[in-house]
Amino acid sequence: MTGLRIHREEAAGRVTLRLEGTLDGQTAQELRNSLQALGQSEVVLDFAHLREFKDSAVGILTHGLKDGAVELRGLATHQERMFRYFGVLSSPATHRAYYTPEEILSV
């Protein structure tokens, strides 16, 4: 048995995969296969309950994420940055920064 549990929830045409346990190279490949099996479904990956998230998993997952409609949730800042390095953006920020450099410089 692997160290990753995937809890699948379906609502309003959207599939949410809640990940629990350890995400490493091997379990990332299993998750990637699960994503491919979902086809063109709208998918939400929820990483909030992972106990351990190895950087090697990001490289494996990104191959499948760029093609489909996958939303990433519950990422720590480091993992969010790692996905961004591979060209995959997580969910849009729900809050706006207090100010932006452009606002300060244009005054």
N, C-alpha and C positions, 0 to 999 in steps of 0.2 A: 504494500500500500504506500502511496506517495504521501508527502507531507502537505499536500494542498487539497482542500475541500472546496468544491464549487457548488454554491447554492443557486439554483435557477428559479427566477420568478418572472412571470409573464403578466403584463397588464397593458391594455390599450395598444396592442400591437408592438410593444417594446419589450425586449428580453433583458433582464438585469441579472448579471452574474456576480454574486457576492463571493469574494475570495477570502478564504480563511486558512491560516497555517503558514507554510513556507513557500515562497515563489523563487525558484532557482532555475538553472538551465533546463533540467529535465522536466520539471513541472510546467515551465513556460511553454515547452514544446507541446505538452498535453493540452494546455489552455489554448494554444494557437490552433491545434487540431479541432478543439471544441468550437472555436470561433469560425473556422472554415466550414464546419458542419451546419452552422446557422445560416450560411449563405448570405443573402442580401438583407437580412433582418436588421432592424435598428437595435443596437446593442449598447448597454451600459455596463462597463466594468467597474466594480466597486472594490477598491483596494484597502478600504478603511480598516478591515479586520485582520490584515496580514500580521503575523508575528515576526516574520523575517522576509526581506525583499532584497535579493542579490542583484547587483548591477548587471550581471550576465543575462538575466531574464529580459531586460529591456531590449537588447539587441535582437533577441529571438522573437519577441512579440511585435516589434515594429514592422516586420515584413508583412504581416497580415493586417495591421491597423491602418495603414495608409490607404488601402483599397476600399474598405467598408465604412459604414456609418457607425463608428464606435465612439462613445463618449467615455472619458476617463474620470473617475471620481475617487476621492479619498486618498490622493497621493500626497506623500510628504514632499517638501520643497526639493529635496535632492532628487527624488525619482521623477518629479515633474520636470526638472531641469534636464535630466538624462533623456527623457522622452523628447523634449524639445530639441536636443542635440541631434536626434535622429529624424527630426522633421515632423513629429507627432505632437500636436497641442492638446492639452487637457481641456476641461470645461472652461468656458470664459469666466473670468473673475466676477464674483457677485457684488463686489464693492469697489469703489473707485478710490484711488490714492488720494490722500489729503490734498496734494497739489502735484502738478507735473512740472518738469524743468522748463517746458515751453511757456507755461504761465508765468513763471518767475522771470524768465529772460525777456519776455515781450513787454514788460512793464516799463 
